[in-house]
């Protein structure tokens, strides 16, 4: 009997914001024919909006219960989540997870388990909460036609940047406000340093291009080094600063991917994505650009994605990973050029030798900036641009794929073609 023909009996791990939201949504969705049999929690002393008999601190009551055919994992501990998910898959239970760190760091092992035990493992909620970006990349966009995707996939950093531009706060003040509003954790490093967005990009690469990349392989930086000077420059140029995760298929078939702050102008749909919202642009050869917009965090937005995965399990849906299995994908590459803005604390901090060409240079005693072309592999293999006091921001239309170096007498110069 397939999972389509029977009720979904759920073992839920975690009952914080998203778990509570899912519980409430399921109570309002009787047509789904799904119920939560047991919830495993870590702190039984907390007061919760559900019957006390529903809860346990023993994970084995869920993992060894043959009546439970779906495990939903909604905890924030990546190591514990991996143990839960692997046990559940090995027991033949379908799994729904929202833990992007766990998935990104262990995707090869999780892919092998899905194949070995032939069970679904769905995680739409792990990337953009209410935005169905994984399912669209998996099902709708053929790899040969998918040119690029770019997105604001972390609501915390976007909220901080919105406060900087709208309320004229400096970055430290905006971070404190984000924490007070509950959009950033007391230790916000995963968000602010771009690690959360990096984990999501790693997952999206698999569904977009069939590339399984460990997050450590991908160049990234968050918003932790941005300065008021950078916001002033952006305003003068009519830009906003966004933390953007993006991937682009280059002409040689390989894929460029990174998470970096980016200047966005008003021709880009991401320009108007503000506060805790997420936005993703997918560009294909036939459909041109399509834009997905919605809340990227919160109780009900994330629960809606979990609910969508549960609904799909009624039909025994599972990711096919067609782009990965068909071996038609290119590889992740660092062999390309970007046009970037870099600002520094002082005049003599400018590493001119890092640039292939410098287009603009402005300096003062306190702060200076440089705009120029840089070879991406040099960013990958160094960290000078991540150090405190230095900020690197990608410019609009940043990809400079075709750069020819010509020599005349003793001078070298670059020509964009």
C-alpha positions, 0 to 999 in steps of 0.5 A, spaced: 500 500 500 503 506 497 503 512 502 498 515 497 492 510 500 493 511 507 493 517 512 499 521 514 501 519 521 506 524 523 512 524 528 514 531 529 521 533 532 521 540 534 515 544 537 518 552 537 515 557 532 515 553 526 512 546 529 507 550 533 505 553 526 504 546 523 500 543 528 495 549 528 495 549 520 494 541 520 488 542 525 485 547 520 486 542 514 482 536 515 482 534 507 490 533 508 488 526 512 494 527 516 495 528 524 501 528 528 501 522 533 507 524 537 512 530 538 519 530 541 521 536 544 528 538 548 525 542 554 518 539 557 518 544 562 515 549 557 508 551 556 505 549 549 499 550 546 497 543 545 495 537 549 501 535 554 500 527 552 502 529 545 509 530 547 515 526 549 523 527 550 524 520 547 526 520 540 525 512 540 518 513 541 517 516 534 523 513 530 521 506 532 513 507 532 511 503 525 504 507 525 508 513 524 510 513 516 512 520 516 518 524 520 518 532 520 524 534 523 524 542 525 529 543 530 535 547 530 541 542 531 544 540 525 548 534 528 541 532 532 537 533 525 542 529 521 541 523 526 534 523 526 533 524 519 538 518 517 534 513 522 528 515 519 530 514 512 533 507 514 527 505 517 523 506 511 519 513 513 518 519 509 522 525 511 520 532 511 526 537 514 527 545 514 534 544 516 538 547 511 545 547 514 544 539 515 542 538 508 547 542 505 553 539 509 550 532 508 547 532 502 551 526 498 549 521 504 542 523 504 542 522 497 545 515 498 540 513 503 534 516 499 536 511 493 538 505 498 531 505 501 527 508 496 523 513 500 522 521 499 526 526 503 523 533 502 525 540 504 522 545 500 521 549 507 529 549 508 530 554 502 525 560 502 520 558 506 513 560 503 516 561 496 516 554 492 523 555 489 526 548 490 520 544 486 520 549 481 527 548 479 526 541 480 520 540 475 520 546 471 526 548 468 530 544 464 538 544 465 540 546 458 535 552 458 536 555 465 541 561 465 541 563 472 538 564 478 539 570 484 535 571 490 535 574 497 534 568 501 535 570 508 530 575 511 534 577 517 540 580 513 534 583 508 531 586 514 537 589 517 539 592 510 532 595 509 533 599 516 539 602 514 536 605 507 529 607 510 531 609 517 538 611 516 541 607 521 548 604 521 549 597 521 550 595 528 544 599 530 540 595 525 542 589 527 540 590 534 533 592 532 533 585 528 534 582 534 529 585 538 524 584 533 526 576 533 528 576 526 536 575 528 538 570 533 542 573 539 548 570 536 546 572 529 553 570 525 549 564 521 545 570 518 550 576 518 556 572 515 552 569 510 552 562 512 545 561 512 544 564 505 550 559 503 547 553 505 541 555 501 545 556 495 548 549 496 542 546 496 539 550 490 545 548 486 543 541 486 536 542 483 538 547 478 544 545 475 545 538 478 551 540 482 552 537 489 557 542 492 559 542 499 558 549 502 566 550 503 567 550 496 563 556 495 565 563 495 561 567 500 561 573 505 555 576 509 554 584 511 558 584 517 563 588 514 559 593 510 560 601 512 556 607 512 560 609 507 558 604 502 550 606 504 552 613 502 555 611 495 549 606 494 544 612 495 548 617 490 548 611 485 541 610 486 542 603 488 540 599 494 545 593 497 542 586 498 545 580 500 544 576 494 545 568 493 546 567 485 548 562 480 550 563 473 551 558 467 557 561 463 558 560 456 563 554 457 557 550 460 560 551 467 557 554 473 559 560 477 556 561 484 557 565 490 553 569 496 556 576 496 553 583 498 550 586 491 548 593 489 541 592 486 538 598 481 531 599 480 531 595 474 532 589 478 526 585 481 530 584 488 530 592 489 523 592 492 524 586 496 524 589 503 524 587 510 524 580 512 521 578 505 525 573 500 525 574 492 528 569 487 529 571 480 530 565 475 532 566 468 531 561 462 532 561 455 525 561 453 521 564 459 526 570 460 526 572 467 521 570 472 520 573 479 518 569 486 516 573 492 514 572 499 516 571 506 522 567 507 521 566 515 516 565 520 511 560 523 506 560 518 510 561 512 515 556 513 509 551 516 506 552 509 512 549 505 512 543 510 504 543 509 506 543 501 511 537 502 506 533 506 501 534 501 505 531 496 507 525 500 500 523 499 502 521 492 508 518 494 512 524 491 520 524 491 525 529 488 528 525 482 534 529 481 534 529 474 539 534 472 544 530 477 542 523 475 543 525 467 550 527 468 548 533 463 551 539 468 557 543 468 561 544 474 562 549 479 568 554 476 572 560 479 574 561 472 571 568 471 571 575 472 567 580 476 566 587 476 566 589 484 566 595 488 571 595 494 572 600 500 577 601 505 579 604 511 585 608 508 588 610 502 594 605 503 590 599 504 588 599 497 591 592 494 592 595 486 595 588 484 589 584 486 585 588 480 585 586 473 583 593 471 581 599 476 575 603 473 574 608 479 578 610 485 576 615 490 579 616 496 579 621 503 583 620 509 578 616 513 575 612 507 576 610 500 573 605 494 575 602 488 571 600 482 574 595 478 575 588 474 577 582 479 579 575 477 574 571 481 579 565 483 583 570 486 577 571 491 577 564 492 584 563 494 585 569 499 581 573 504 584 580 504 577 582 502 574 579 508 578 582 513 575 587 518 575 594 515 574 592 508 568 591 504 567 588 497 560 589 493 558 586 487 556 591 482 550 590 477 551 586 471 557 584 474 559 578 470 565 580 465 566 573 462 570 575 456 576 579 458 582 579 453 589 581 455 593 584 450 600 587 450 603 593 447 610 595 449 611 594 456 604 595 458 598 591 459 591 593 459 584 589 458 579 589 453 571 587 455 568 584 449 
